[in-house]
């Protein structure tokens, strides 16, 4: 499939929606100091935002498969209403706003990912671009919200963009995906993909979450390591469609995990390296894994169950960073936090390797994806 096909009118509208979703997903972090000063909050109180957002997003992911049309458009619309509430509300309304927005992206992210994978011209290449636009939104949020004093105006603009994205999403809605093959729903592919989502989202969240803490303890601050990681993740996903025209999906996934694992080992055991270097390499390695992995399972798991898979991934995103913090606390060294991400990457590599050889699970890992 040509690059022109990857930017069809329908796909462009999905990309725009994911840019808005990415912006909202990371919006809480840049706004925390502003909220703390404005409402005189303790750190434990501001942390409520993350709990509310995560809990609601998990619920949204579970519910996303039961009405795909409502989940896609309704989810993005909820984000618009949430940002509006955050911009104009008091502290209780702000908490409710982040919960509402979490529910919104929990609903929308699984269904839009699946829709793009099933679109004409879709597949792993289009899913990579879709998630690159999520990354661009996530990258822009701190720049915009930390770089302006007119935070309310910035949020009102984002709310308007979210409502515009809602109106622009393809009118026919999303198809009802059904697993192909005999026997209907199969438990083993569902459990396998859920474990993969848990491990991948947990690894990405751990790396992205703990690199700033390691940078704070590092003597080298010339290049922000966190920016290197997220920037490389975006660039890697923009480059992935070209790579997938030359390599099989299986080769891309294994190469990505091997590169990411090497970088995570560097973050753990190679303090002489400039921190931005392994952070950047980790982002590049992880970039194509999820967008390439997702389309391979779409014909084996019904849409209702895929929502649960995404919710399981969200649990990994909450559990593994916490476990990493526990390990770092026990050892007394921040670098030891990356042992959890390294172990998760290794287990994910083995799980994909084994599943590609199991006829009950085996996704189409050997074809070039276009």
N, C-alpha and C positions, 0 to 999 in steps of 0.2 A: 504494500500500500504506500502510495506516494505521500510526501509531506502535505500536499494540497488536501488529500483525503483526511489527514489528521486534523485539519482545521475547517471541516465542513461547518455549515451554519449551526446545525444541532450541537455538534461537539463544542463549538465556541461558547454556546450558552451554558453548557455544563462547566466549562473551564472558568467562566466568569463567576458562577455560583460558588465554585470551590475556592476561588480567590477570596471571596467574602467570608466563607466558612473558616478558612485558614486565619484570616485577620482576627475574627472573633475568638477562635480557639485559644489563642495566646494573649488575649487582650487583658486578662486579669493581672498578669505579672507587671506590665508597665504602669498600670493604674494603681497598684497597691500603695506606693508612697503618697500619692495624691489623696487616696481614700483615708489613709492613716492620719495625715495632717488635717484633712477637712473635717473628719468625724472624731479625731482624737482616739484612735483605736489601738489596741494592743496587738502584737503579732498573732496571738491565738485567735483574735477576732477576725483579722483579715484573712487568715487561713481558711475561714469558713467558706469563702468564695470557691476555693478549689474543691472542697468536699461537695458543695452543692452542685457545682458544674459536673464533676465526675459521676456522682450518683445519678443525676438526671440523664446524663449521656448514656450510661449503661442501660437504664430503663428504655431510652429511646432506641438504642440499637436492638434490644430484644423485640420491641414493638414494630420495628421498621418493615419487617417482611409481611405483615398482615394486610397492608394496604399501600402498595408501592406508590401510587399516584399521590395519596395524601402525605406519605412520608417524605417524598421529594419536595413538592411545593410547600406543604405545610411546615416542614422542618426549616426551610430557608426563611419562610415568613415569620416563624417564631424567633429566629435570630434577629430579624429586623425589629420586631416588637421588643425583644429583650434589650437591644442596644438603646432603643428609645427610653425604656424604663431606667436603664443604668445612667443615661445622660441627665434625666430630669428628676430622678427619685431620691428619697432619703436612703439611709443605710438598709433598713429592712427591704425596701423595694429593689435596691441594688442586688442584694442576695437573691431575691426572687428572680431578678432579671438574669443573673448568671445561671440559675437553675433552669429557667425557661429556655435560654440559649443553649445550654447543655443538652436539654431534651431535643431541641431543634437539630443540632448537628449530629446527635446520636441517631435521630431518625433519618437524616438526609445522607450522611456519608456512606453507609453501606449500600443504599439503593442507587445512588448516583454512580458509585464505583461499578456496580453491577450493570447499570444501564449503559455506561460508556463501553464496558467490556463487550457488550452484546450489540452495540450499534454497528451499522455498516461503516467500515473503516476503523472499528474499534480494536479490541484485543489489548495485549500487554503494552504495545507502543502508545496507544491512546491513554491507557490507564496511567502510564508513566507521566505523560504530559499533564493529565488531570491533577495528579498529586504534586507535580512541579508547581502548578498554579496555586495549590494549597500552600506549598512552601513559600511562594512569593508573598502571599498574603500574610503568613506567619512572620516572615522576615520584615515586612513593611510595618507591622503593628508597633513594635518598639520604636522604630524610627519616627513614626508619625506621632504617637501618643507621648513619648518622652521629649520630642523635639518641639512641642507647641504648648503655649499657655492656654490656648483656646481649645481645651480638651472636650468641652461639651459640643462645640461646633464640629469638631472632628468626628465625634460619636454620632451626631445627628446625620452627618454625611454618610457614615457607614450604614446607619439604619436605612437611609434612602436607597443606598446601593443594594442592600439586602432585599428590599421590597421590589426594586427594579429587577434583580436577579430572579425573584419569585415569578414575576410576570413574564420573564423571558424564557423560563424553562419550557422545554418542548410540550406543546399542548396535549398531544395524545397520552401523555403520562408514560409510565414505564411498563414493560411487559411483565407478565407473570412467568417467572422462570421455573421450569420443571426439570428434575433430574432425568437424564437420558439413560437408556439401557433397561434391562429386565430387572424386576424386583422392586422398582420404586425406590423409596428412601433407603439408603444404606448407612448404617451407623458408623462403620469404620472410617469412611472418608470424612464424615462430619467430625468425629472425635480427632482425627489426624489434623484436619485443617484448623480446628479450634486450638489445638496444642501449638501449631505453627504460628497462629495469630498471637497467642499468649507470649510466645518466646520472642517473636519479632518486635511487636509493639513494646514489650518490656525492655528489650535491648535498646531500641531507639530512644525510649524515654530515659533509660538509665544513662546512656551516653550523653544525650542532650542536657539532661538535668544535672549531672555531676561534673561535666567539664568546667562549668563556671566556678564551682567550688574548688576544683583543682587549680584553676587559673588564679583564684584569689590567694592561694598559698604559694604561687609560683613567682620567681623573681623576674621572669620574662613576661612583659605585658605589652610589647610593641604591637603585636597583632592579636586582636581579641579571639581567643580560641573558640568561644561559643559561636561567634559570627562565622569563623572558618568552618565549623561543623555544619551549621544550618545552610550556609551559602553553598557548600559543597554538595549537600543533599539536594538542593534545588538544581544546581548545575548538572549533577549526575542524572537526575530525572529528565532534564531537558535533553541530555545526550543519549539516554537509553533507547529511544526509538531508532536512532541510527545504528547503535550497537546490535539491536535485535534483528536488523536486516542481514547481519553477517554471522551472528552466533545463534545457536539454539537457545530456547528459554532455559533449559537445564544448565547449559554452560554459563549463561549470564548469572543465574542464581548462585551456582557454586563458586564462580569467580568472585562475585560480590561478597559472599559470606567469608571466603578466604581472605580477601583484602581487608574487610572489616575486622575479622578476628586478629589479623596481624597488627592492625592499628590499635585495637583494644589492648593487645599485649604490650605494645609500645607505651600506651598511657599508664599501664600498670607497672611495668618493669624497666622502663628506659627513661629515667629522669633527665638525662643529658640531652635528649631531643628537645628542640623548641616545641612548646606545647601545641602551637597551631598546626604543626605538620601532621602528627597522628590524628588530631581532631579532624583535619580536613580529609585525610585518607579514610577515616572511619565514615564520614558523611558520604564520600564518593562510593565506598563499598556497599553501604546499606541502601543507597538510593534506588537501585533497580529491583531489590529483592521483593518487596511487597507488591509493587505494581505488576511484576512479572508472575508472581506466585498466584495472585488472586484469580485471574481469568482461567487458569488451568483447572480450577475446581468448580466452576460455575455450572457445568453440566452434570455434576455428580451430587450436588447438594441443593435442595429446594430453597427458595428465597426466604421462607420463614425461618429455616434453620441457619441460613447464612447470617441473619441478624443476630442470632445467639453467638455465632462465631466471632462477630465483631465485638459483641459485649465481652466475650472472653478475652479478646485482645485488649480491651480497656482495663480489665482486671490485671492483666500482665503489666500494663503501663502504670498501674498503681502499686502493684506488689513488688516487682523487681527493683525499682528505685528505692523503695522503703527497705528492702532486704539489703541492698547495697549500702545504705546508710548505716544499718545495723552492723554490717561487717567492718565498715570503716571506723565505727565507734569502738568496737571491740579491739581492733588492731591498733588504733591510734594513728592510722595513716590514710589520708584521703584516697591515695592511689589504689588502695586495696578494694575500693568500691567497684572498680572495673573488673574484678574477678568474676562477679555475678554476670555481667554482660558478656564476658568472654566465654564463660561456661554455657550461657544460653545460646550464643552463636554456634558453639560446637555441637550442642544437642540438636539445634535446628538443622545444621548441616547433615548430621547423621539421620535425622528423621526424614528429611527430603530424599536423601540417598536411598534409604530403605523403602520408603513409600513408592518411589519410582520403579521399584522392582516387584512390588506386590500387586498382583492383578486385581485385587479387590479395592485398592486405593488408587492405583497408578493414574496420575494425571498425564496429559499430553506434554511431556517434558522434552521431547526430542525434536519437535518441529520448529523451524524458524518461524517467528511470529510476525505477521504482517497484517 
